[in-house]
Amino acid sequence: MARGTQLSVVVENKPGQLAKVCAALTRAKVNIDAVTVVDTAEAGIIRLVTSSNTKAKVALQKAGMNVMQQSVLVVKMANTPGALAAAAKKLAAKGINIEYVYGSGAPKGQASTIVLGVSDIVKAAKIKL
């Protein structure tokens, strides 16, 4: 599997925060390949993989946001029934926990981008999916 980097931005849980993140990326001409937002009552965590994490990080910091980077698995996966199940089974067989997953859908027959946060990225990156 391919190792990649995701950016995480913690924002206040109020209207306009995702718009602010997206506007900063738009100005920097950075495309979002995959995104998820997890929230609590007070804050939201926006996790994303972009076309240029370097440009995205600079643009977000310039907009006053705190940006963190984490290693993740970024997999191009067929948009077919059972594709994610097969990948999850292979990771489980090697004792690797999937801590979170998100992605970007694609039309049937094309590859989706799936992002996996896992307990052991080095071990997981060696597994062929």
N, C-alpha and C positions, 0 to 999 in steps of 0.2 A: 504494500500500500504506500501511497505517497504521503510523506510528511509535509505539513504546511504550517502556516502561521495564521492565527486568528487575532483580531483586535477586539478588545472589550472596552466598552465605555460605560461608566456608571453615571446615570442621570437621575435627576429628581423626577418622581412620578407625577408629572403634570402635563397638560396639553402642550404640544409643540416640540417636545424634546427629540423625537425621532425625526421630525421635519428639520430641526437644527442640524442634526448629524448628517442627514441626507443632503442638505443645502451645502454644507462644507465639502462633502465629497463631490457634489456636482461642480462646484467652483474649481476643484482640483482636477476635474475630468477623470474621476475614479469611478469605475463601475462596481456594484455590489454583486458578487457571485453567489453568496449565500448569507442569510441573516436570520437571527432569532432575537426575541426580546423576552426576558424573564422579569417578572415584577414582584415587588413587595408593596406594602401600603405606602412606604416612603420613597423607594427608589426602584429604578429599572436598570437592568444590565443588558446592553445591546452588544451582542456578539456578531462579528461579521468577518467574512473572508472577501477580499476585494481583488480587483485587477492589478492593483499596486499598493501593497500594504505600506510601503515606505512613503509614498505620496499621501496616502490616506492618513497615516499617523501625523505627519507634519500639518496637514490641513485641519485635522481635528484639534491638535494642540494649539494651533494658531487661533482657532475658534474658542479657546479657553477650556477645552475638555481634557480630562485626565484619561490617558489611553494606556492600556496594558496589552502586552503581547503574550500569547501562549502557543506552545506547539500542539498541533492537532493532526489528525489524519484527514486528508482531503481526497475523497474517492469519486471518480466518475463511475457511476453505476447505472446499469440498464434500468429503464423505467418499465419494469415487468414484475408481475406478482412473484414474490419470494426472493427477490434479489437482496433486499436488506436482511431478511431472515437468514439467508445463507451466510452472509458476512458476519452477522451476530453469532451464529453457531460456531463459525471458525474461531472467532475471538474467544468465545466462552470455552471452547475446547482447549485453548492454550492458557486458560486461567486469567484472561484479561477482562476486566470489568469495563463496560461502556457506561461512563458517567453522564453523558448527555449526547444527543444527536440532533442535528438540524440540517436543512438543505434547501435546495432550490429545485423545484420540479421542472420537468421537461415534457414535451409531447411524447406520447407513447411511441416506443421504438428509438427514442433518442436518449442520450445519457443525462442523468441528473447529477448535480454536484451534492454530495453528502459529506457532512463534517461530523467527525466523531471525536469527542473528548474521552480519552481512555486512561486507565490506571497505569499502563506501562507502554509509553509511546515507542520506545526503542524496540521492544519485543513485537509490538503490534505492526510496526512498519515493515517487518520481515515477512509477514504473512501475505501470501498471494490470494487476492480475492477474485 
